[in-house]
Amino acid sequence: MSEVTREQLRGVLAKIVKETHDAIVSIVFAWRDGIPVAFIAPDQPQAEFLAVASAAALGSLDALGDIFNSKVKRVDVEFENGEHIVISSINGSFIALSTSPKPNLGLIHLVLRKYEEDVVKTAGVGYVGPSRLSQNPG
């Protein structure tokens, strides 16, 4: 992925942070194997750890999804201190974010849904030119 694309992705992530009124402490777009592509975080190790841990969590939860014949779409984990980790799965990739304590979760989920398509288009995930790839080839 080019550096220009990474910067464009960072721009979309910055919009998510801004529209959630800075309730997001760290946000990362990563491949399902946990490799971060673009992030906004206080430091790089924090973003990398968020990506790797989120990929592992999605992998475990996908095993549950197999039982129910479905895939994980979004995960929200609340910690005792009121902070949350939200992971939104997108076509072989994901957005993971950490929040400040007691965030407006409704707003965060709404803004994530609003920008998921922009992330997909910018990263080229699931797209060939302007049209989306079929989820069921054949």
N, CA, C and O atoms as a DFTB+ gen file, in Angstrom:
552 C
 N C O
     1  1       0.846      -1.169       0.000
     2  2       0.000       0.000       0.000
     3  2       0.896       1.238       0.000
     4  3       1.893       1.297       0.719
     5  1       0.532       2.206      -0.802
     6  2       1.362       3.399      -0.939
     7  2       1.246       4.310       0.284
     8  3       0.284       4.230       1.047
     9  1       2.225       5.159       0.450
    10  2       2.209       6.110       1.563
    11  2       1.057       7.109       1.410
    12  3       0.495       7.572       2.403
    13  1       0.713       7.433       0.169
    14  2      -0.420       8.341      -0.079
    15  2      -1.710       7.704       0.426
    16  3      -2.522       8.371       1.067
    17  1      -1.901       6.425       0.144
    18  2      -3.103       5.719       0.602
    19  2      -3.132       5.661       2.123
    20  3      -4.187       5.852       2.729
    21  1      -1.986       5.400       2.748
    22  2      -1.914       5.377       4.215
    23  2      -2.317       6.732       4.804
    24  3      -3.038       6.793       5.800
    25  1      -1.852       7.804       4.188
    26  2      -2.204       9.144       4.668
    27  2      -3.693       9.428       4.457
    28  3      -4.329      10.067       5.295
    29  1      -4.247       8.956       3.344
    30  2      -5.683       9.119       3.119
    31  2      -6.486       8.360       4.177
    32  3      -7.493       8.859       4.678
    33  1      -6.033       7.155       4.510
    34  2      -6.686       6.375       5.559
    35  2      -6.580       7.092       6.910
    36  3      -7.545       7.134       7.673
    37  1      -5.405       7.651       7.199
    38  2      -5.245       8.419       8.435
    39  2      -6.234       9.597       8.462
    40  3      -6.757       9.951       9.518
    41  1      -6.479      10.190       7.302
    42  2      -7.443      11.282       7.214
    43  2      -8.850      10.836       7.566
    44  3      -9.576      11.548       8.261
    45  1      -9.238       9.660       7.089
    46  2     -10.563       9.124       7.420
    47  2     -10.623       8.795       8.914
    48  3     -11.620       9.093       9.572
    49  1      -9.572       8.187       9.450
    50  2      -9.539       7.881      10.883
    51  2      -9.624       9.166      11.708
    52  3     -10.281       9.192      12.749
    53  1      -8.965      10.226      11.251
    54  2      -9.013      11.520      11.954
    55  2     -10.442      12.072      11.968
    56  3     -10.863      12.672      12.957
    57  1     -11.185      11.876      10.885
    58  2     -12.587      12.322      10.847
    59  2     -13.406      11.570      11.891
    60  3     -14.263      12.154      12.555
    61  1     -13.138      10.268      12.034
    62  2     -13.860       9.470      13.026
    63  2     -13.573      10.011      14.426
    64  3     -14.492      10.184      15.227
    65  1     -12.309      10.276      14.719
    66  2     -11.935      10.813      16.033
    67  2     -12.617      12.163      16.270
    68  3     -13.184      12.402      17.336
    69  1     -12.558      13.034      15.276
    70  2     -13.147      14.380      15.419
    71  2     -14.654      14.308      15.636
    72  3     -15.188      14.997      16.505
    73  1     -15.346      13.479      14.850
    74  2     -16.808      13.424      14.941
    75  2     -17.307      12.695      16.185
    76  3     -18.495      12.746      16.501
    77  1     -16.409      12.021      16.887
    78  2     -16.787      11.406      18.161
    79  2     -16.344      12.297      19.323
    80  3     -16.292      11.859      20.472
    81  1     -16.030      13.537      19.007
    82  2     -15.662      14.555      19.999
    83  2     -14.458      14.111      20.838
    84  3     -14.418      14.293      22.055
    85  1     -13.488      13.527      20.145
    86  2     -12.224      13.111      20.768
    87  2     -12.409      12.095      21.897
    88  3     -11.586      12.028      22.809
    89  1     -13.476      11.311      21.841
    90  2     -13.678      10.235      22.828
    91  2     -12.759       9.055      22.525
    92  3     -12.597       8.162      23.356
    93  1     -12.156       9.051      21.329
    94  2     -11.273       7.965      20.915
    95  2      -9.833       8.332      21.262
    96  3      -9.342       9.394      20.881
    97  1      -9.169       7.442      21.988
    98  2      -7.770       7.652      22.381
    99  2      -6.843       7.139      21.285
   100  3      -5.884       7.812      20.907
   101  1      -7.135       5.937      20.774
   102  2      -6.340       5.312      19.708
   103  2      -7.285       4.682      18.706
   104  3      -8.332       4.149      19.075
   105  1      -6.910       4.745      17.431
   106  2      -7.697       4.101      16.381
   107  2      -6.724       3.570      15.336
   108  3      -5.749       4.231      14.979
   109  1      -7.007       2.372      14.856
   110  2      -6.116       1.737      13.882
   111  2      -6.940       0.998      12.829
   112  3      -7.950       0.369      13.143
   113  1      -6.494       1.085      11.585
   114  2      -7.026       0.259      10.509
   115  2      -5.969      -0.802      10.247
   116  3      -4.801      -0.474      10.036
   117  1      -6.367      -2.074      10.258
   118  2      -5.401      -3.161      10.108
   119  2      -5.993      -4.294       9.292
   120  3      -7.209      -4.410       9.140
   121  1      -5.101      -5.129       8.769
   122  2      -5.526      -6.359       8.104
   123  2      -5.908      -7.382       9.170
   124  3      -5.515      -7.246      10.329
   125  1      -6.665      -8.397       8.790
   126  2      -7.124      -9.388       9.762
   127  2      -5.984     -10.169      10.412
   128  3      -6.188     -10.792      11.454
   129  1      -4.804     -10.150       9.827
   130  2      -3.666     -10.821      10.461
   131  2      -3.011      -9.950      11.534
   132  3      -2.034     -10.366      12.155
   133  1      -3.540      -8.749      11.754
   134  2      -3.044      -7.874      12.808
   135  2      -2.005      -6.862      12.372
   136  3      -1.469      -6.129      13.204
   137  1      -1.713      -6.809      11.092
   138  2      -0.731      -5.837      10.603
   139  2      -1.410      -4.475      10.436
   140  3      -2.319      -4.330       9.620
   141  1      -0.962      -3.466      11.219
   142  2      -1.590      -2.146      11.105
   143  2      -1.204      -1.451       9.797
   144  3      -0.061      -1.531       9.348
   145  1      -2.171      -0.778       9.206
   146  2      -1.952      -0.052       7.956
   147  2      -1.859       1.447       8.232
   148  3      -0.964       2.127       7.728
   149  1      -2.784       1.947       9.028
   150  2      -2.807       3.375       9.372
   151  2      -3.374       3.506      10.777
   152  3      -4.228       2.722      11.191
   153  1      -2.890       4.507      11.506
   154  2      -3.369       4.664      12.875
   155  2      -3.201       6.095      13.354
   156  3      -2.425       6.883      12.815
   157  1      -3.968       6.388      14.395
   158  2      -3.800       7.608      15.168
   159  2      -3.755       7.132      16.612
   160  3      -4.733       6.585      17.122
   161  1      -2.634       7.338      17.261
   162  2      -2.440       6.860      18.626
   163  2      -1.330       7.667      19.287
   164  3      -0.510       8.282      18.604
   165  1      -1.308       7.664      20.618
   166  2      -0.227       8.376      21.311
   167  2       1.160       7.859      20.918
   168  3       2.119       8.630      20.885
   169  1       1.272       6.574      20.621
   170  2       2.556       6.040      20.165
   171  2       2.338       4.790      19.314
   172  3       1.308       4.124      19.424
   173  1       3.308       4.485      18.476
   174  2       3.205       3.371      17.543
   175  2       3.052       2.015      18.235
   176  3       2.229       1.212      17.796
   177  1       3.815       1.723      19.304
   178  2       3.634       0.417      19.958
   179  2       2.200       0.190      20.451
   180  3       1.691      -0.929      20.392
   181  1       1.555       1.253      20.934
   182  2       0.175       1.122      21.391
   183  2      -0.735       0.745      20.214
   184  3      -1.592      -0.129      20.353
   185  1      -0.558       1.384      19.081
   186  2      -1.363       1.072      17.894
   187  2      -1.105      -0.354      17.418
   188  3      -2.038      -1.075      17.066
   189  1       0.155      -0.753      17.409
   190  2       0.493      -2.111      16.976
   191  2      -0.100      -3.150      17.915
   192  3      -0.610      -4.174      17.461
   193  1      -0.039      -2.900      19.220
   194  2      -0.620      -3.843      20.178
   195  2      -2.133      -3.914      20.012
   196  3      -2.704      -5.004      20.060
   197  1      -2.794      -2.768      19.815
   198  2      -4.235      -2.744      19.592
   199  2      -4.596      -3.568      18.360
   200  3      -5.581      -4.307      18.379
   201  1      -3.815      -3.452      17.296
   202  2      -4.077      -4.204      16.067
   203  2      -3.901      -5.707      16.279
   204  3      -4.756      -6.496      15.877
   205  1      -2.806      -6.100      16.903
   206  2      -2.528      -7.532      17.107
   207  2      -3.549      -8.159      18.052
   208  3      -4.073      -9.237      17.770
   209  1      -3.834      -7.493      19.168
   210  2      -4.794      -8.032      20.130
   211  2      -6.202      -8.104      19.526
   212  3      -6.941      -9.053      19.789
   213  1      -6.570      -7.115      18.726
   214  2      -7.890      -7.109      18.086
   215  2      -8.009      -8.229      17.059
   216  3      -9.057      -8.867      16.954
   217  1      -6.943      -8.468      16.304
   218  2      -6.950      -9.565      15.332
   219  2      -7.136     -10.906      16.042
   220  3      -7.884     -11.764      15.576
   221  1      -6.450     -11.077      17.169
   222  2      -6.586     -12.321      17.936
   223  2      -8.011     -12.471      18.470
   224  3      -8.582     -13.560      18.421
   225  1      -8.582     -11.382      18.978
   226  2      -9.957     -11.425      19.490
   227  2     -10.937     -11.761      18.374
   228  3     -11.830     -12.585      18.568
   229  1     -10.784     -11.134      17.205
   230  2     -11.676     -11.431      16.080
   231  2     -11.553     -12.885      15.646
   232  3     -12.554     -13.524      15.324
   233  1     -10.329     -13.410      15.637
   234  2     -10.126     -14.809      15.277
   235  2     -10.865     -15.747      16.210
   236  3     -11.500     -16.703      15.765
   237  1     -10.783     -15.473      17.508
   238  2     -11.483     -16.292      18.495
   239  2     -12.991     -16.176      18.341
   240  3     -13.710     -17.174      18.401
   241  1     -13.460     -14.961      18.143
   242  2     -14.908     -14.753      18.017
   243  2     -15.455     -15.317      16.710
   244  3     -16.617     -15.718      16.648
   245  1     -14.632     -15.351      15.669
   246  2     -15.078     -15.963      14.413
   247  2     -15.375     -17.449      14.600
   248  3     -16.228     -18.005      13.908
   249  1     -14.673     -18.092      15.533
   250  2     -14.965     -19.495      15.826
   251  2     -16.381     -19.628      16.384
   252  3     -17.089     -20.580      16.058
   253  1     -16.791     -18.683      17.218
   254  2     -18.180     -18.676      17.694
   255  2     -19.137     -18.401      16.536
   256  3     -20.200     -19.014      16.437
   257  1     -18.748     -17.478      15.666
   258  2     -19.587     -17.166      14.505
   259  2     -19.826     -18.382      13.636
   260  3     -20.903     -18.536      13.061
   261  1     -18.830     -19.249      13.535
   262  2     -18.990     -20.473      12.742
   263  2     -20.126     -21.334      13.292
   264  3     -20.853     -21.968      12.527
   265  1     -20.277     -21.356      14.596
   266  2     -21.367     -22.126      15.214
   267  2     -22.719     -21.572      14.780
   268  3     -23.674     -22.325      14.585
   269  1     -22.793     -20.250      14.632
   270  2     -24.058     -19.593      14.286
   271  2     -24.158     -19.270      12.796
   272  3     -25.052     -18.538      12.370
   273  1     -23.232     -19.821      12.007
   274  2     -23.218     -19.603      10.555
   275  2     -23.213     -18.120      10.197
   276  3     -23.960     -17.681       9.322
   277  1     -22.374     -17.360      10.872
   278  2     -22.292     -15.934      10.616
   279  2     -20.878     -15.455      10.940
   280  3     -20.083     -16.186      11.531
   281  1     -20.584     -14.240      10.553
   282  2     -19.292     -13.618      10.827
   283  2     -19.479     -12.502      11.851
   284  3     -20.558     -11.920      11.963
   285  1     -18.433     -12.221      12.580
   286  2     -18.459     -11.122      13.544
   287  2     -18.436      -9.807      12.776
   288  3     -17.611      -9.619      11.881
   289  1     -19.336      -8.904      13.123
   290  2     -19.388      -7.590      12.487
   291  2     -18.742      -6.523      13.376
   292  3     -17.913      -5.741      12.912
   293  1     -19.127      -6.499      14.657
   294  2     -18.604      -5.472      15.552
   295  2     -18.515      -6.044      16.965
   296  3     -19.385      -6.799      17.399
   297  1     -17.461      -5.675      17.665
   298  2     -17.224      -6.117      19.039
   299  2     -17.043      -4.871      19.903
   300  3     -16.371      -3.919      19.507
   301  1     -17.646      -4.891      21.074
   302  2     -17.478      -3.792      22.025
   303  2     -17.152      -4.411      23.381
   304  3     -17.960      -5.151      23.944
   305  1     -15.973      -4.108      23.898
   306  2     -15.534      -4.620      25.191
   307  2     -15.438      -3.451      26.159
   308  3     -14.787      -2.446      25.874
   309  1     -16.095      -3.595      27.310
   310  2     -16.022      -2.550      28.333
   311  2     -15.103      -3.019      29.456
   312  3     -15.208      -4.152      29.924
   313  1     -14.210      -2.145      29.880
   314  2     -13.302      -2.434      30.982
   315  2     -13.847      -1.838      32.273
   316  3     -14.712      -0.963      32.240
   317  1     -13.345      -2.307      33.405
   318  2     -13.809      -1.837      34.705
   319  2     -13.668      -0.328      34.881
   320  3     -14.456       0.286      35.601
   321  1     -12.681       0.272      34.234
   322  2     -12.468       1.720      34.379
   323  2     -13.367       2.550      33.460
   324  3     -13.241       3.774      33.418
   325  1     -14.275       1.895      32.721
   326  2     -15.207       2.613      31.849
   327  2     -14.722       2.815      30.433
   328  3     -15.475       3.287      29.581
   329  1     -13.462       2.463      30.164
   330  2     -12.952       2.558      28.794
   331  2     -13.474       1.382      27.969
   332  3     -13.848       0.345      28.517
   333  1     -13.494       1.557      26.652
   334  2     -13.980       0.525      25.739
   335  2     -12.951       0.272      24.642
   336  3     -12.152       1.143      24.297
   337  1     -12.993      -0.925      24.114
   338  2     -12.332      -1.278      22.864
   339  2     -13.455      -1.656      21.919
   340  3     -14.277      -2.511      22.247
   341  1     -13.503      -1.038      20.761
   342  2     -14.512      -1.358      19.748
   343  2     -13.760      -1.823      18.512
   344  3     -12.822      -1.171      18.053
   345  1     -14.188      -2.963      17.982
   346  2     -13.565      -3.517      16.785
   347  2     -14.664      -3.709      15.745
   348  3     -15.679      -4.351      16.012
   349  1     -14.453      -3.153      14.573
   350  2     -15.419      -3.250      13.481
   351  2     -14.762      -3.993      12.321
   352  3     -13.812      -3.498      11.716
   353  1     -15.270      -5.171      12.021
   354  2     -14.712      -6.020      10.975
   355  2     -15.193      -5.556       9.602
   356  3     -16.382      -5.309       9.399
   357  1     -14.239      -5.441       8.651
   358  2     -14.561      -4.951       7.304
   359  2     -13.796      -5.757       6.265
   360  3     -12.588      -5.569       6.121
   361  1     -14.456      -6.641       5.543
   362  2     -13.876      -7.300       4.363
   363  2     -12.404      -7.696       4.492
   364  3     -11.577      -7.230       3.708
   365  1     -12.065      -8.533       5.449
   366  2     -10.682      -8.975       5.585
   367  2      -9.776      -7.989       6.286
   368  3      -8.556      -8.151       6.293
   369  1     -10.368      -6.972       6.872
   370  2      -9.622      -5.973       7.623
   371  2     -10.501      -5.536       8.785
   372  3     -11.592      -6.072       8.978
   373  1     -10.034      -4.570       9.555
   374  2     -10.862      -4.069      10.652
   375  2     -10.376      -2.704      11.106
   376  3      -9.242      -2.297      10.852
   377  1     -11.276      -2.018      11.784
   378  2     -10.945      -0.797      12.506
   379  2     -11.077      -1.153      13.977
   380  3     -12.100      -1.690      14.400
   381  1     -10.051      -0.859      14.752
   382  2     -10.109      -1.056      16.200
   383  2      -9.823       0.280      16.864
   384  3      -8.987       1.052      16.395
   385  1     -10.520       0.546      17.956
   386  2     -10.305       1.800      18.653
   387  2     -10.421       1.604      20.149
   388  3     -11.116       0.705      20.623
   389  1      -9.737       2.452      20.878
   390  2      -9.871       2.504      22.330
   391  2     -10.448       3.868      22.677
   392  3     -10.189       4.859      21.995
   393  1     -11.235       3.904      23.749
   394  2     -11.924       5.141      24.109
   395  2     -11.463       5.669      25.457
   396  3     -10.767       4.997      26.218
   397  1     -11.875       6.886      25.716
   398  2     -11.738       7.451      27.057
   399  2     -12.831       6.804      27.925
   400  3     -13.738       6.168      27.387
   401  1     -12.760       6.954      29.243
   402  2     -13.793       6.368      30.100
   403  2     -15.183       6.925      29.814
   404  3     -15.359       8.120      29.576
   405  1     -16.163       6.028      29.845
   406  2     -17.583       6.365      29.690
   407  2     -17.878       7.216      28.451
   408  3     -18.429       8.310      28.570
   409  1     -17.512       6.717      27.261
   410  2     -17.754       7.473      26.027
   411  2     -19.222       7.385      25.601
   412  3     -19.991       6.590      26.141
   413  1     -19.584       8.193      24.652
   414  2     -20.900       8.109      24.032
   415  2     -20.828       6.993      22.977
   416  3     -20.478       7.248      21.825
   417  1     -21.157       5.770      23.375
   418  2     -21.018       4.615      22.483
   419  2     -21.954       4.682      21.283
   420  3     -21.595       4.246      20.189
   421  1     -23.132       5.218      21.479
   422  2     -24.056       5.352      20.350
   423  2     -23.436       6.201      19.249
   424  3     -23.511       5.858      18.069
   425  1     -22.829       7.298      19.643
   426  2     -22.172       8.179      18.672
   427  2     -20.997       7.467      18.008
   428  3     -20.821       7.559      16.793
   429  1     -20.204       6.767      18.790
   430  2     -19.054       6.058      18.228
   431  2     -19.494       5.025      17.193
   432  3     -18.919       4.954      16.107
   433  1     -20.505       4.231      17.518
   434  2     -20.992       3.223      16.560
   435  2     -21.580       3.883      15.314
   436  3     -21.366       3.403      14.201
   437  1     -22.310       4.967      15.492
   438  2     -22.891       5.692      14.360
   439  2     -21.807       6.234      13.435
   440  3     -21.902       6.090      12.216
   441  1     -20.783       6.854      14.006
   442  2     -19.701       7.422      13.204
   443  2     -18.898       6.311      12.518
   444  3     -18.491       6.467      11.366
   445  1     -18.668       5.201      13.209
   446  2     -17.973       4.072      12.565
   447  2     -18.741       3.592      11.334
   448  3     -18.161       3.406      10.265
   449  1     -20.050       3.394      11.495
   450  2     -20.866       2.957      10.335
   451  2     -20.795       3.972       9.204
   452  3     -20.733       3.607       8.030
   453  1     -20.806       5.249       9.569
   454  2     -20.762       6.314       8.562
   455  2     -19.495       6.238       7.714
   456  3     -19.551       6.445       6.502
   457  1     -18.353       5.944       8.336
   458  2     -17.075       5.998       7.630
   459  2     -16.510       4.655       7.181
   460  3     -15.470       4.621       6.524
   461  1     -17.164       3.554       7.515
   462  2     -16.645       2.249       7.088
   463  2     -16.504       2.152       5.575
   464  3     -15.504       1.638       5.074
   465  1     -17.482       2.632       4.863
   466  2     -17.437       2.565       3.395
   467  2     -16.280       3.398       2.846
   468  3     -15.631       2.992       1.882
   469  1     -16.017       4.555       3.448
   470  2     -14.876       5.379       3.025
   471  2     -13.557       4.649       3.259
   472  3     -12.649       4.717       2.430
   473  1     -13.453       3.956       4.381
   474  2     -12.242       3.189       4.673
   475  2     -12.066       2.083       3.639
   476  3     -10.967       1.871       3.127
   477  1     -13.150       1.386       3.338
   478  2     -13.107       0.298       2.360
   479  2     -12.667       0.810       0.991
   480  3     -11.810       0.207       0.345
   481  1     -13.242       1.902       0.559
   482  2     -12.884       2.473      -0.749
   483  2     -11.436       2.968      -0.764
   484  3     -10.702       2.723      -1.722
   485  1     -11.037       3.651       0.281
   486  2      -9.683       4.209       0.333
   487  2      -8.631       3.103       0.356
   488  3      -7.614       3.189      -0.333
   489  1      -8.881       2.064       1.151
   490  2      -7.923       0.959       1.271
   491  2      -7.998       0.011       0.077
   492  3      -7.079      -0.774      -0.154
   493  1      -9.100       0.084      -0.685
   494  2      -9.260      -0.834      -1.815
   495  2      -9.654      -2.232      -1.374
   496  3      -9.453      -3.197      -2.110
   497  1     -10.211      -2.346      -0.184
   498  2     -10.612      -3.646       0.358
   499  2     -11.965      -4.030      -0.224
   500  3     -12.958      -3.333      -0.016
   501  1     -12.001      -5.140      -0.953
   502  2     -13.270      -5.611      -1.508
   503  2     -13.735      -4.852      -2.731
   504  3     -14.905      -4.947      -3.100
   505  1     -12.846      -4.098      -3.375
   506  2     -13.234      -3.312      -4.539
   507  2     -12.348      -3.619      -5.736
   508  3     -11.153      -3.883      -5.597
   509  1     -12.952      -3.577      -6.899
   510  2     -12.220      -3.586      -8.161
   511  2     -12.764      -2.390      -8.913
   512  3     -13.886      -2.419      -9.418
   513  1     -11.970      -1.347      -8.985
   514  2     -12.473      -0.118      -9.594
   515  2     -13.623       0.419      -8.762
   516  3     -13.580       0.356      -7.533
   517  1     -14.654       0.948      -9.418
   518  2     -15.745       1.562      -8.673
   519  2     -16.774       0.580      -8.141
   520  3     -17.637       0.973      -7.356
   521  1     -16.712      -0.700      -8.546
   522  2     -17.755      -1.625      -8.105
   523  2     -17.228      -2.609      -7.067
   524  3     -16.064      -3.009      -7.097
   525  1     -18.093      -2.981      -6.168
   526  2     -17.737      -3.863      -5.066
   527  2     -17.670      -5.306      -5.554
   528  3     -18.464      -5.719      -6.400
   529  1     -16.720      -6.068      -5.018
   530  2     -16.620      -7.483      -5.348
   531  2     -17.786      -8.251      -4.767
   532  3     -18.293      -7.886      -3.706
   533  1     -18.214      -9.279      -5.417
   534  2     -19.264     -10.134      -4.909
   535  2     -18.757     -10.873      -3.688
   536  3     -17.614     -11.329      -3.663
   537  1     -19.610     -10.996      -2.667
   538  2     -19.244     -11.749      -1.486
   539  2     -19.433     -13.251      -1.713
   540  3     -18.969     -14.067      -0.917
   541  1     -20.112     -13.605      -2.794
   542  2     -20.391     -15.003      -3.084
   543  2     -20.011     -15.307      -4.529
   544  3     -20.885     -15.393      -5.392
   545  1     -18.711     -15.471      -4.803
   546  2     -18.318     -15.734      -6.188
   547  2     -18.808     -17.108      -6.658
   548  3     -18.840     -18.081      -5.904
   549  1     -19.176     -17.138      -7.901
   550  2     -19.535     -18.435      -8.475
   551  2     -20.929     -18.663      -8.686
   552  3     -21.315     -19.729      -9.165
